[in-house]
Amino acid sequence: MEKEFDKKIEALREKLKALKTLSKEIEEFKRRQEIFESREIINRIERLENVIKNMLLIMEQYIEIITILYEGLEELY
């Protein structure tokens, strides 16, 4: 009877050990997922920042073109 009890206790200990390992793996997966999601958000923000910078450059060029055209029109009149 004692041997059977010891076997059951040992089996429970093995299951507990497996559950602890699984719990650690789940935590690691969640941590990696959070890092991935954070990186994805950062990448999106950086792309948006680049789009805004490009828009500003284009707007500056438009202003220069409009200024040149306006000065040219002033000379004509």
LUMLUMDREN-2810 file (N, C-alpha, C; in Angstrom, 1 decimal):
<atoms>
<atom><aa>M</aa><ch>A</ch><at>N</at><xx>0.8</xx><yy>-1.2</yy><zz>0.0</zz></atom>
<atom><aa>M</aa><ch>A</ch><at>CA</at><xx>0.0</xx><yy>0.0</yy><zz>0.0</zz></atom>
<atom><aa>M</aa><ch>A</ch><at>C</at><xx>0.9</xx><yy>1.3</yy><zz>0.0</zz></atom>
<atom><aa>E</aa><ch>A</ch><at>N</at><xx>1.9</xx><yy>1.2</yy><zz>0.8</zz></atom>
<atom><aa>E</aa><ch>A</ch><at>CA</at><xx>2.8</xx><yy>2.4</yy><zz>0.9</zz></atom>
<atom><aa>E</aa><ch>A</ch><at>C</at><xx>3.5</xx><yy>2.6</yy><zz>-0.5</zz></atom>
<atom><aa>K</aa><ch>A</ch><at>N</at><xx>3.9</xx><yy>1.6</yy><zz>-1.2</zz></atom>
<atom><aa>K</aa><ch>A</ch><at>CA</at><xx>4.6</xx><yy>1.7</yy><zz>-2.5</zz></atom>
<atom><aa>K</aa><ch>A</ch><at>C</at><xx>3.6</xx><yy>2.3</yy><zz>-3.5</zz></atom>
<atom><aa>E</aa><ch>A</ch><at>N</at><xx>2.4</xx><yy>1.9</yy><zz>-3.4</zz></atom>
<atom><aa>E</aa><ch>A</ch><at>CA</at><xx>1.4</xx><yy>2.4</yy><zz>-4.4</zz></atom>
<atom><aa>E</aa><ch>A</ch><at>C</at><xx>1.1</xx><yy>3.9</yy><zz>-4.1</zz></atom>
<atom><aa>F</aa><ch>A</ch><at>N</at><xx>1.1</xx><yy>4.2</yy><zz>-2.8</zz></atom>
<atom><aa>F</aa><ch>A</ch><at>CA</at><xx>0.9</xx><yy>5.6</yy><zz>-2.4</zz></atom>
<atom><aa>F</aa><ch>A</ch><at>C</at><xx>2.1</xx><yy>6.5</yy><zz>-2.9</zz></atom>
<atom><aa>D</aa><ch>A</ch><at>N</at><xx>3.3</xx><yy>5.9</yy><zz>-2.7</zz></atom>
<atom><aa>D</aa><ch>A</ch><at>CA</at><xx>4.6</xx><yy>6.6</yy><zz>-3.2</zz></atom>
<atom><aa>D</aa><ch>A</ch><at>C</at><xx>4.6</xx><yy>6.8</yy><zz>-4.7</zz></atom>
<atom><aa>K</aa><ch>A</ch><at>N</at><xx>4.1</xx><yy>5.8</yy><zz>-5.4</zz></atom>
<atom><aa>K</aa><ch>A</ch><at>CA</at><xx>4.0</xx><yy>5.9</yy><zz>-6.9</zz></atom>
<atom><aa>K</aa><ch>A</ch><at>C</at><xx>3.1</xx><yy>7.0</yy><zz>-7.3</zz></atom>
<atom><aa>K</aa><ch>A</ch><at>N</at><xx>1.9</xx><yy>7.1</yy><zz>-6.6</zz></atom>
<atom><aa>K</aa><ch>A</ch><at>CA</at><xx>0.9</xx><yy>8.1</yy><zz>-6.9</zz></atom>
<atom><aa>K</aa><ch>A</ch><at>C</at><xx>1.5</xx><yy>9.5</yy><zz>-6.6</zz></atom>
<atom><aa>I</aa><ch>A</ch><at>N</at><xx>2.2</xx><yy>9.6</yy><zz>-5.4</zz></atom>
<atom><aa>I</aa><ch>A</ch><at>CA</at><xx>2.8</xx><yy>10.9</yy><zz>-5.0</zz></atom>
<atom><aa>I</aa><ch>A</ch><at>C</at><xx>3.8</xx><yy>11.3</yy><zz>-6.1</zz></atom>
<atom><aa>E</aa><ch>A</ch><at>N</at><xx>4.7</xx><yy>10.3</yy><zz>-6.5</zz></atom>
<atom><aa>E</aa><ch>A</ch><at>CA</at><xx>5.7</xx><yy>10.6</yy><zz>-7.5</zz></atom>
<atom><aa>E</aa><ch>A</ch><at>C</at><xx>5.1</xx><yy>11.0</yy><zz>-8.8</zz></atom>
<atom><aa>A</aa><ch>A</ch><at>N</at><xx>4.0</xx><yy>10.4</yy><zz>-9.2</zz></atom>
<atom><aa>A</aa><ch>A</ch><at>CA</at><xx>3.3</xx><yy>10.8</yy><zz>-10.4</zz></atom>
<atom><aa>A</aa><ch>A</ch><at>C</at><xx>2.8</xx><yy>12.2</yy><zz>-10.3</zz></atom>
<atom><aa>L</aa><ch>A</ch><at>N</at><xx>2.2</xx><yy>12.5</yy><zz>-9.2</zz></atom>
<atom><aa>L</aa><ch>A</ch><at>CA</at><xx>1.7</xx><yy>13.9</yy><zz>-9.0</zz></atom>
<atom><aa>L</aa><ch>A</ch><at>C</at><xx>2.8</xx><yy>14.9</yy><zz>-9.0</zz></atom>
<atom><aa>R</aa><ch>A</ch><at>N</at><xx>4.0</xx><yy>14.5</yy><zz>-8.4</zz></atom>
<atom><aa>R</aa><ch>A</ch><at>CA</at><xx>5.1</xx><yy>15.4</yy><zz>-8.5</zz></atom>
<atom><aa>R</aa><ch>A</ch><at>C</at><xx>5.6</xx><yy>15.7</yy><zz>-9.9</zz></atom>
<atom><aa>E</aa><ch>A</ch><at>N</at><xx>5.6</xx><yy>14.6</yy><zz>-10.7</zz></atom>
<atom><aa>E</aa><ch>A</ch><at>CA</at><xx>6.0</xx><yy>14.7</yy><zz>-12.1</zz></atom>
<atom><aa>E</aa><ch>A</ch><at>C</at><xx>5.0</xx><yy>15.6</yy><zz>-12.9</zz></atom>
<atom><aa>K</aa><ch>A</ch><at>N</at><xx>3.7</xx><yy>15.4</yy><zz>-12.6</zz></atom>
<atom><aa>K</aa><ch>A</ch><at>CA</at><xx>2.7</xx><yy>16.3</yy><zz>-13.2</zz></atom>
<atom><aa>K</aa><ch>A</ch><at>C</at><xx>2.9</xx><yy>17.8</yy><zz>-12.8</zz></atom>
<atom><aa>L</aa><ch>A</ch><at>N</at><xx>3.2</xx><yy>18.0</yy><zz>-11.5</zz></atom>
<atom><aa>L</aa><ch>A</ch><at>CA</at><xx>3.4</xx><yy>19.3</yy><zz>-11.0</zz></atom>
<atom><aa>L</aa><ch>A</ch><at>C</at><xx>4.6</xx><yy>19.9</yy><zz>-11.7</zz></atom>
<atom><aa>K</aa><ch>A</ch><at>N</at><xx>5.7</xx><yy>19.2</yy><zz>-11.8</zz></atom>
<atom><aa>K</aa><ch>A</ch><at>CA</at><xx>6.9</xx><yy>19.6</yy><zz>-12.5</zz></atom>
<atom><aa>K</aa><ch>A</ch><at>C</at><xx>6.5</xx><yy>20.0</yy><zz>-14.0</zz></atom>
<atom><aa>A</aa><ch>A</ch><at>N</at><xx>5.8</xx><yy>19.1</yy><zz>-14.7</zz></atom>
<atom><aa>A</aa><ch>A</ch><at>CA</at><xx>5.4</xx><yy>19.4</yy><zz>-16.0</zz></atom>
<atom><aa>A</aa><ch>A</ch><at>C</at><xx>4.5</xx><yy>20.7</yy><zz>-16.1</zz></atom>
<atom><aa>L</aa><ch>A</ch><at>N</at><xx>3.6</xx><yy>20.9</yy><zz>-15.1</zz></atom>
<atom><aa>L</aa><ch>A</ch><at>CA</at><xx>2.8</xx><yy>22.1</yy><zz>-15.1</zz></atom>
<atom><aa>L</aa><ch>A</ch><at>C</at><xx>3.6</xx><yy>23.3</yy><zz>-14.9</zz></atom>
<atom><aa>K</aa><ch>A</ch><at>N</at><xx>4.6</xx><yy>23.2</yy><zz>-14.0</zz></atom>
<atom><aa>K</aa><ch>A</ch><at>CA</at><xx>5.5</xx><yy>24.4</yy><zz>-13.8</zz></atom>
<atom><aa>K</aa><ch>A</ch><at>C</at><xx>6.3</xx><yy>24.7</yy><zz>-15.1</zz></atom>
<atom><aa>T</aa><ch>A</ch><at>N</at><xx>6.7</xx><yy>23.7</yy><zz>-15.8</zz></atom>
<atom><aa>T</aa><ch>A</ch><at>CA</at><xx>7.5</xx><yy>23.9</yy><zz>-17.0</zz></atom>
<atom><aa>T</aa><ch>A</ch><at>C</at><xx>6.5</xx><yy>24.6</yy><zz>-18.0</zz></atom>
<atom><aa>L</aa><ch>A</ch><at>N</at><xx>5.3</xx><yy>24.1</yy><zz>-18.1</zz></atom>
<atom><aa>L</aa><ch>A</ch><at>CA</at><xx>4.4</xx><yy>24.6</yy><zz>-19.1</zz></atom>
<atom><aa>L</aa><ch>A</ch><at>C</at><xx>4.0</xx><yy>26.1</yy><zz>-18.7</zz></atom>
<atom><aa>S</aa><ch>A</ch><at>N</at><xx>3.9</xx><yy>26.3</yy><zz>-17.4</zz></atom>
<atom><aa>S</aa><ch>A</ch><at>CA</at><xx>3.6</xx><yy>27.7</yy><zz>-17.0</zz></atom>
<atom><aa>S</aa><ch>A</ch><at>C</at><xx>4.7</xx><yy>28.6</yy><zz>-17.4</zz></atom>
<atom><aa>K</aa><ch>A</ch><at>N</at><xx>6.0</xx><yy>28.2</yy><zz>-17.2</zz></atom>
<atom><aa>K</aa><ch>A</ch><at>CA</at><xx>7.1</xx><yy>29.0</yy><zz>-17.6</zz></atom>
<atom><aa>K</aa><ch>A</ch><at>C</at><xx>7.1</xx><yy>29.3</yy><zz>-19.1</zz></atom>
<atom><aa>E</aa><ch>A</ch><at>N</at><xx>6.8</xx><yy>28.2</yy><zz>-19.9</zz></atom>
<atom><aa>E</aa><ch>A</ch><at>CA</at><xx>6.8</xx><yy>28.3</yy><zz>-21.4</zz></atom>
<atom><aa>E</aa><ch>A</ch><at>C</at><xx>5.7</xx><yy>29.3</yy><zz>-21.8</zz></atom>
<atom><aa>I</aa><ch>A</ch><at>N</at><xx>4.5</xx><yy>29.3</yy><zz>-21.1</zz></atom>
<atom><aa>I</aa><ch>A</ch><at>CA</at><xx>3.4</xx><yy>30.2</yy><zz>-21.5</zz></atom>
<atom><aa>I</aa><ch>A</ch><at>C</at><xx>3.9</xx><yy>31.6</yy><zz>-21.2</zz></atom>
<atom><aa>E</aa><ch>A</ch><at>N</at><xx>4.5</xx><yy>31.8</yy><zz>-20.0</zz></atom>
<atom><aa>E</aa><ch>A</ch><at>CA</at><xx>5.0</xx><yy>33.2</yy><zz>-19.6</zz></atom>
<atom><aa>E</aa><ch>A</ch><at>C</at><xx>6.0</xx><yy>33.7</yy><zz>-20.7</zz></atom>
<atom><aa>E</aa><ch>A</ch><at>N</at><xx>6.9</xx><yy>32.8</yy><zz>-21.1</zz></atom>
<atom><aa>E</aa><ch>A</ch><at>CA</at><xx>7.9</xx><yy>33.2</yy><zz>-22.1</zz></atom>
<atom><aa>E</aa><ch>A</ch><at>C</at><xx>7.2</xx><yy>33.5</yy><zz>-23.4</zz></atom>
<atom><aa>F</aa><ch>A</ch><at>N</at><xx>6.2</xx><yy>32.7</yy><zz>-23.8</zz></atom>
<atom><aa>F</aa><ch>A</ch><at>CA</at><xx>5.5</xx><yy>33.0</yy><zz>-25.0</zz></atom>
<atom><aa>F</aa><ch>A</ch><at>C</at><xx>4.8</xx><yy>34.4</yy><zz>-25.0</zz></atom>
<atom><aa>K</aa><ch>A</ch><at>N</at><xx>4.1</xx><yy>34.6</yy><zz>-23.8</zz></atom>
<atom><aa>K</aa><ch>A</ch><at>CA</at><xx>3.4</xx><yy>35.9</yy><zz>-23.7</zz></atom>
<atom><aa>K</aa><ch>A</ch><at>C</at><xx>4.4</xx><yy>37.1</yy><zz>-23.7</zz></atom>
<atom><aa>R</aa><ch>A</ch><at>N</at><xx>5.6</xx><yy>36.9</yy><zz>-23.1</zz></atom>
<atom><aa>R</aa><ch>A</ch><at>CA</at><xx>6.6</xx><yy>38.0</yy><zz>-23.1</zz></atom>
<atom><aa>R</aa><ch>A</ch><at>C</at><xx>7.1</xx><yy>38.2</yy><zz>-24.5</zz></atom>
<atom><aa>R</aa><ch>A</ch><at>N</at><xx>7.3</xx><yy>37.1</yy><zz>-25.3</zz></atom>
<atom><aa>R</aa><ch>A</ch><at>CA</at><xx>7.8</xx><yy>37.3</yy><zz>-26.7</zz></atom>
<atom><aa>R</aa><ch>A</ch><at>C</at><xx>6.7</xx><yy>37.9</yy><zz>-27.5</zz></atom>
<atom><aa>Q</aa><ch>A</ch><at>N</at><xx>5.5</xx><yy>37.6</yy><zz>-27.3</zz></atom>
<atom><aa>Q</aa><ch>A</ch><at>CA</at><xx>4.3</xx><yy>38.1</yy><zz>-28.0</zz></atom>
<atom><aa>Q</aa><ch>A</ch><at>C</at><xx>4.2</xx><yy>39.6</yy><zz>-27.7</zz></atom>
<atom><aa>E</aa><ch>A</ch><at>N</at><xx>4.4</xx><yy>40.0</yy><zz>-26.5</zz></atom>
<atom><aa>E</aa><ch>A</ch><at>CA</at><xx>4.4</xx><yy>41.5</yy><zz>-26.1</zz></atom>
<atom><aa>E</aa><ch>A</ch><at>C</at><xx>5.5</xx><yy>42.2</yy><zz>-26.8</zz></atom>
<atom><aa>I</aa><ch>A</ch><at>N</at><xx>6.7</xx><yy>41.6</yy><zz>-26.8</zz></atom>
<atom><aa>I</aa><ch>A</ch><at>CA</at><xx>7.8</xx><yy>42.3</yy><zz>-27.5</zz></atom>
<atom><aa>I</aa><ch>A</ch><at>C</at><xx>7.5</xx><yy>42.4</yy><zz>-29.0</zz></atom>
<atom><aa>F</aa><ch>A</ch><at>N</at><xx>7.0</xx><yy>41.3</yy><zz>-29.6</zz></atom>
<atom><aa>F</aa><ch>A</ch><at>CA</at><xx>6.6</xx><yy>41.4</yy><zz>-31.0</zz></atom>
<atom><aa>F</aa><ch>A</ch><at>C</at><xx>5.6</xx><yy>42.5</yy><zz>-31.3</zz></atom>
<atom><aa>E</aa><ch>A</ch><at>N</at><xx>4.6</xx><yy>42.6</yy><zz>-30.4</zz></atom>
<atom><aa>E</aa><ch>A</ch><at>CA</at><xx>3.5</xx><yy>43.6</yy><zz>-30.6</zz></atom>
<atom><aa>E</aa><ch>A</ch><at>C</at><xx>4.1</xx><yy>45.0</yy><zz>-30.4</zz></atom>
<atom><aa>S</aa><ch>A</ch><at>N</at><xx>5.0</xx><yy>45.1</yy><zz>-29.4</zz></atom>
<atom><aa>S</aa><ch>A</ch><at>CA</at><xx>5.6</xx><yy>46.4</yy><zz>-29.2</zz></atom>
<atom><aa>S</aa><ch>A</ch><at>C</at><xx>6.5</xx><yy>46.8</yy><zz>-30.4</zz></atom>
<atom><aa>R</aa><ch>A</ch><at>N</at><xx>7.2</xx><yy>45.9</yy><zz>-30.9</zz></atom>
<atom><aa>R</aa><ch>A</ch><at>CA</at><xx>8.0</xx><yy>46.2</yy><zz>-32.1</zz></atom>
<atom><aa>R</aa><ch>A</ch><at>C</at><xx>7.1</xx><yy>46.6</yy><zz>-33.3</zz></atom>
<atom><aa>E</aa><ch>A</ch><at>N</at><xx>6.0</xx><yy>45.9</yy><zz>-33.5</zz></atom>
<atom><aa>E</aa><ch>A</ch><at>CA</at><xx>5.1</xx><yy>46.2</yy><zz>-34.6</zz></atom>
<atom><aa>E</aa><ch>A</ch><at>C</at><xx>4.5</xx><yy>47.6</yy><zz>-34.4</zz></atom>
<atom><aa>I</aa><ch>A</ch><at>N</at><xx>4.2</xx><yy>48.0</yy><zz>-33.2</zz></atom>
<atom><aa>I</aa><ch>A</ch><at>CA</at><xx>3.7</xx><yy>49.3</yy><zz>-33.0</zz></atom>
<atom><aa>I</aa><ch>A</ch><at>C</at><xx>4.8</xx><yy>50.3</yy><zz>-33.2</zz></atom>
<atom><aa>I</aa><ch>A</ch><at>N</at><xx>6.0</xx><yy>50.1</yy><zz>-32.8</zz></atom>
<atom><aa>I</aa><ch>A</ch><at>CA</at><xx>7.1</xx><yy>51.0</yy><zz>-33.0</zz></atom>
<atom><aa>I</aa><ch>A</ch><at>C</at><xx>7.4</xx><yy>51.1</yy><zz>-34.5</zz></atom>
<atom><aa>N</aa><ch>A</ch><at>N</at><xx>7.3</xx><yy>50.0</yy><zz>-35.3</zz></atom>
<atom><aa>N</aa><ch>A</ch><at>CA</at><xx>7.5</xx><yy>50.0</yy><zz>-36.7</zz></atom>
<atom><aa>N</aa><ch>A</ch><at>C</at><xx>6.4</xx><yy>50.9</yy><zz>-37.4</zz></atom>
<atom><aa>R</aa><ch>A</ch><at>N</at><xx>5.2</xx><yy>50.7</yy><zz>-36.9</zz></atom>
<atom><aa>R</aa><ch>A</ch><at>CA</at><xx>4.1</xx><yy>51.5</yy><zz>-37.5</zz></atom>
<atom><aa>R</aa><ch>A</ch><at>C</at><xx>4.3</xx><yy>53.0</yy><zz>-37.3</zz></atom>
<atom><aa>I</aa><ch>A</ch><at>N</at><xx>4.7</xx><yy>53.3</yy><zz>-36.0</zz></atom>
<atom><aa>I</aa><ch>A</ch><at>CA</at><xx>5.0</xx><yy>54.7</yy><zz>-35.7</zz></atom>
<atom><aa>I</aa><ch>A</ch><at>C</at><xx>6.1</xx><yy>55.3</yy><zz>-36.5</zz></atom>
<atom><aa>E</aa><ch>A</ch><at>N</at><xx>7.2</xx><yy>54.5</yy><zz>-36.7</zz></atom>
<atom><aa>E</aa><ch>A</ch><at>CA</at><xx>8.3</xx><yy>55.0</yy><zz>-37.5</zz></atom>
<atom><aa>E</aa><ch>A</ch><at>C</at><xx>7.9</xx><yy>55.2</yy><zz>-39.0</zz></atom>
<atom><aa>R</aa><ch>A</ch><at>N</at><xx>7.0</xx><yy>54.3</yy><zz>-39.5</zz></atom>
<atom><aa>R</aa><ch>A</ch><at>CA</at><xx>6.6</xx><yy>54.5</yy><zz>-40.9</zz></atom>
<atom><aa>R</aa><ch>A</ch><at>C</at><xx>5.7</xx><yy>55.7</yy><zz>-41.0</zz></atom>
<atom><aa>L</aa><ch>A</ch><at>N</at><xx>4.9</xx><yy>55.9</yy><zz>-40.0</zz></atom>
<atom><aa>L</aa><ch>A</ch><at>CA</at><xx>4.0</xx><yy>57.1</yy><zz>-40.0</zz></atom>
<atom><aa>L</aa><ch>A</ch><at>C</at><xx>4.9</xx><yy>58.4</yy><zz>-39.9</zz></atom>
<atom><aa>E</aa><ch>A</ch><at>N</at><xx>6.0</xx><yy>58.3</yy><zz>-39.1</zz></atom>
<atom><aa>E</aa><ch>A</ch><at>CA</at><xx>6.9</xx><yy>59.4</yy><zz>-39.0</zz></atom>
<atom><aa>E</aa><ch>A</ch><at>C</at><xx>7.6</xx><yy>59.7</yy><zz>-40.3</zz></atom>
<atom><aa>N</aa><ch>A</ch><at>N</at><xx>8.0</xx><yy>58.7</yy><zz>-41.0</zz></atom>
<atom><aa>N</aa><ch>A</ch><at>CA</at><xx>8.6</xx><yy>58.9</yy><zz>-42.3</zz></atom>
<atom><aa>N</aa><ch>A</ch><at>C</at><xx>7.6</xx><yy>59.5</yy><zz>-43.3</zz></atom>
<atom><aa>V</aa><ch>A</ch><at>N</at><xx>6.4</xx><yy>59.1</yy><zz>-43.3</zz></atom>
<atom><aa>V</aa><ch>A</ch><at>CA</at><xx>5.3</xx><yy>59.6</yy><zz>-44.2</zz></atom>
<atom><aa>V</aa><ch>A</ch><at>C</at><xx>5.2</xx><yy>61.1</yy><zz>-43.9</zz></atom>
<atom><aa>I</aa><ch>A</ch><at>N</at><xx>5.1</xx><yy>61.5</yy><zz>-42.6</zz></atom>
<atom><aa>I</aa><ch>A</ch><at>CA</at><xx>4.9</xx><yy>62.9</yy><zz>-42.2</zz></atom>
<atom><aa>I</aa><ch>A</ch><at>C</at><xx>6.1</xx><yy>63.7</yy><zz>-42.7</zz></atom>
<atom><aa>K</aa><ch>A</ch><at>N</at><xx>7.4</xx><yy>63.2</yy><zz>-42.5</zz></atom>
<atom><aa>K</aa><ch>A</ch><at>CA</at><xx>8.6</xx><yy>63.9</yy><zz>-43.0</zz></atom>
<atom><aa>K</aa><ch>A</ch><at>C</at><xx>8.5</xx><yy>64.1</yy><zz>-44.5</zz></atom>
<atom><aa>N</aa><ch>A</ch><at>N</at><xx>8.1</xx><yy>63.1</yy><zz>-45.2</zz></atom>
<atom><aa>N</aa><ch>A</ch><at>CA</at><xx>8.0</xx><yy>63.2</yy><zz>-46.7</zz></atom>
<atom><aa>N</aa><ch>A</ch><at>C</at><xx>7.0</xx><yy>64.2</yy><zz>-47.1</zz></atom>
<atom><aa>M</aa><ch>A</ch><at>N</at><xx>5.8</xx><yy>64.2</yy><zz>-46.3</zz></atom>
<atom><aa>M</aa><ch>A</ch><at>CA</at><xx>4.8</xx><yy>65.2</yy><zz>-46.6</zz></atom>
<atom><aa>M</aa><ch>A</ch><at>C</at><xx>5.3</xx><yy>66.6</yy><zz>-46.4</zz></atom>
<atom><aa>L</aa><ch>A</ch><at>N</at><xx>6.1</xx><yy>66.8</yy><zz>-45.3</zz></atom>
<atom><aa>L</aa><ch>A</ch><at>CA</at><xx>6.7</xx><yy>68.1</yy><zz>-45.0</zz></atom>
<atom><aa>L</aa><ch>A</ch><at>C</at><xx>7.6</xx><yy>68.6</yy><zz>-46.1</zz></atom>
<atom><aa>L</aa><ch>A</ch><at>N</at><xx>8.5</xx><yy>67.6</yy><zz>-46.6</zz></atom>
<atom><aa>L</aa><ch>A</ch><at>CA</at><xx>9.4</xx><yy>68.0</yy><zz>-47.7</zz></atom>
<atom><aa>L</aa><ch>A</ch><at>C</at><xx>8.6</xx><yy>68.4</yy><zz>-48.9</zz></atom>
<atom><aa>I</aa><ch>A</ch><at>N</at><xx>7.6</xx><yy>67.6</yy><zz>-49.3</zz></atom>
<atom><aa>I</aa><ch>A</ch><at>CA</at><xx>6.8</xx><yy>67.9</yy><zz>-50.4</zz></atom>
<atom><aa>I</aa><ch>A</ch><at>C</at><xx>6.1</xx><yy>69.3</yy><zz>-50.3</zz></atom>
<atom><aa>M</aa><ch>A</ch><at>N</at><xx>5.6</xx><yy>69.6</yy><zz>-49.1</zz></atom>
<atom><aa>M</aa><ch>A</ch><at>CA</at><xx>4.9</xx><yy>70.9</yy><zz>-48.8</zz></atom>
<atom><aa>M</aa><ch>A</ch><at>C</at><xx>6.0</xx><yy>72.0</yy><zz>-49.0</zz></atom>
<atom><aa>E</aa><ch>A</ch><at>N</at><xx>7.2</xx><yy>71.8</yy><zz>-48.5</zz></atom>
<atom><aa>E</aa><ch>A</ch><at>CA</at><xx>8.2</xx><yy>72.8</yy><zz>-48.6</zz></atom>
<atom><aa>E</aa><ch>A</ch><at>C</at><xx>8.5</xx><yy>73.1</yy><zz>-50.1</zz></atom>
<atom><aa>Q</aa><ch>A</ch><at>N</at><xx>8.6</xx><yy>72.0</yy><zz>-50.9</zz></atom>
<atom><aa>Q</aa><ch>A</ch><at>CA</at><xx>8.8</xx><yy>72.2</yy><zz>-52.3</zz></atom>
<atom><aa>Q</aa><ch>A</ch><at>C</at><xx>7.7</xx><yy>72.9</yy><zz>-53.0</zz></atom>
<atom><aa>Y</aa><ch>A</ch><at>N</at><xx>6.5</xx><yy>72.6</yy><zz>-52.6</zz></atom>
<atom><aa>Y</aa><ch>A</ch><at>CA</at><xx>5.3</xx><yy>73.3</yy><zz>-53.2</zz></atom>
<atom><aa>Y</aa><ch>A</ch><at>C</at><xx>5.4</xx><yy>74.8</yy><zz>-52.9</zz></atom>
<atom><aa>I</aa><ch>A</ch><at>N</at><xx>5.7</xx><yy>75.1</yy><zz>-51.6</zz></atom>
<atom><aa>I</aa><ch>A</ch><at>CA</at><xx>5.8</xx><yy>76.5</yy><zz>-51.2</zz></atom>
<atom><aa>I</aa><ch>A</ch><at>C</at><xx>6.9</xx><yy>77.2</yy><zz>-52.1</zz></atom>
<atom><aa>E</aa><ch>A</ch><at>N</at><xx>8.0</xx><yy>76.5</yy><zz>-52.3</zz></atom>
<atom><aa>E</aa><ch>A</ch><at>CA</at><xx>9.1</xx><yy>77.1</yy><zz>-53.1</zz></atom>
<atom><aa>E</aa><ch>A</ch><at>C</at><xx>8.6</xx><yy>77.4</yy><zz>-54.5</zz></atom>
<atom><aa>I</aa><ch>A</ch><at>N</at><xx>7.9</xx><yy>76.4</yy><zz>-55.1</zz></atom>
<atom><aa>I</aa><ch>A</ch><at>CA</at><xx>7.4</xx><yy>76.5</yy><zz>-56.5</zz></atom>
<atom><aa>I</aa><ch>A</ch><at>C</at><xx>6.4</xx><yy>77.6</yy><zz>-56.5</zz></atom>
<atom><aa>I</aa><ch>A</ch><at>N</at><xx>5.5</xx><yy>77.7</yy><zz>-55.6</zz></atom>
<atom><aa>I</aa><ch>A</ch><at>CA</at><xx>4.4</xx><yy>78.7</yy><zz>-55.6</zz></atom>
<atom><aa>I</aa><ch>A</ch><at>C</at><xx>5.1</xx><yy>80.1</yy><zz>-55.5</zz></atom>
<atom><aa>T</aa><ch>A</ch><at>N</at><xx>6.1</xx><yy>80.2</yy><zz>-54.6</zz></atom>
<atom><aa>T</aa><ch>A</ch><at>CA</at><xx>6.8</xx><yy>81.5</yy><zz>-54.4</zz></atom>
<atom><aa>T</aa><ch>A</ch><at>C</at><xx>7.5</xx><yy>81.9</yy><zz>-55.7</zz></atom>
<atom><aa>I</aa><ch>A</ch><at>N</at><xx>8.1</xx><yy>81.0</yy><zz>-56.4</zz></atom>
<atom><aa>I</aa><ch>A</ch><at>CA</at><xx>8.8</xx><yy>81.3</yy><zz>-57.7</zz></atom>
<atom><aa>I</aa><ch>A</ch><at>C</at><xx>7.8</xx><yy>81.7</yy><zz>-58.7</zz></atom>
<atom><aa>L</aa><ch>A</ch><at>N</at><xx>6.6</xx><yy>81.0</yy><zz>-58.8</zz></atom>
<atom><aa>L</aa><ch>A</ch><at>CA</at><xx>5.6</xx><yy>81.3</yy><zz>-59.7</zz></atom>
<atom><aa>L</aa><ch>A</ch><at>C</at><xx>5.0</xx><yy>82.7</yy><zz>-59.4</zz></atom>
<atom><aa>Y</aa><ch>A</ch><at>N</at><xx>4.8</xx><yy>83.0</yy><zz>-58.2</zz></atom>
<atom><aa>Y</aa><ch>A</ch><at>CA</at><xx>4.3</xx><yy>84.3</yy><zz>-57.8</zz></atom>
<atom><aa>Y</aa><ch>A</ch><at>C</at><xx>5.2</xx><yy>85.4</yy><zz>-58.1</zz></atom>
<atom><aa>E</aa><ch>A</ch><at>N</at><xx>6.5</xx><yy>85.2</yy><zz>-57.9</zz></atom>
<atom><aa>E</aa><ch>A</ch><at>CA</at><xx>7.5</xx><yy>86.2</yy><zz>-58.2</zz></atom>
<atom><aa>E</aa><ch>A</ch><at>C</at><xx>7.6</xx><yy>86.4</yy><zz>-59.7</zz></atom>
<atom><aa>G</aa><ch>A</ch><at>N</at><xx>7.4</xx><yy>85.3</yy><zz>-60.5</zz></atom>
<atom><aa>G</aa><ch>A</ch><at>CA</at><xx>7.4</xx><yy>85.4</yy><zz>-61.9</zz></atom>
<atom><aa>G</aa><ch>A</ch><at>C</at><xx>6.2</xx><yy>86.2</yy><zz>-62.4</zz></atom>
<atom><aa>L</aa><ch>A</ch><at>N</at><xx>5.0</xx><yy>86.0</yy><zz>-61.8</zz></atom>
<atom><aa>L</aa><ch>A</ch><at>CA</at><xx>3.8</xx><yy>86.7</yy><zz>-62.2</zz></atom>
<atom><aa>L</aa><ch>A</ch><at>C</at><xx>4.0</xx><yy>88.2</yy><zz>-61.8</zz></atom>
<atom><aa>E</aa><ch>A</ch><at>N</at><xx>4.6</xx><yy>88.5</yy><zz>-60.7</zz></atom>
<atom><aa>E</aa><ch>A</ch><at>CA</at><xx>4.8</xx><yy>89.9</yy><zz>-60.4</zz></atom>
<atom><aa>E</aa><ch>A</ch><at>C</at><xx>5.7</xx><yy>90.6</yy><zz>-61.4</zz></atom>
<atom><aa>E</aa><ch>A</ch><at>N</at><xx>6.7</xx><yy>89.9</yy><zz>-61.9</zz></atom>
<atom><aa>E</aa><ch>A</ch><at>CA</at><xx>7.5</xx><yy>90.5</yy><zz>-63.0</zz></atom>
<atom><aa>E</aa><ch>A</ch><at>C</at><xx>6.8</xx><yy>90.8</yy><zz>-64.2</zz></atom>
<atom><aa>L</aa><ch>A</ch><at>N</at><xx>5.8</xx><yy>89.9</yy><zz>-64.5</zz></atom>
<atom><aa>L</aa><ch>A</ch><at>CA</at><xx>5.0</xx><yy>90.1</yy><zz>-65.8</zz></atom>
<atom><aa>L</aa><ch>A</ch><at>C</at><xx>4.1</xx><yy>91.3</yy><zz>-65.7</zz></atom>
<atom><aa>Y</aa><ch>A</ch><at>N</at><xx>3.6</xx><yy>91.6</yy><zz>-64.5</zz></atom>
<atom><aa>Y</aa><ch>A</ch><at>CA</at><xx>2.7</xx><yy>92.7</yy><zz>-64.4</zz></atom>
<atom><aa>Y</aa><ch>A</ch><at>C</at><xx>3.4</xx><yy>93.8</yy><zz>-63.9</zz></atom>
</atoms>
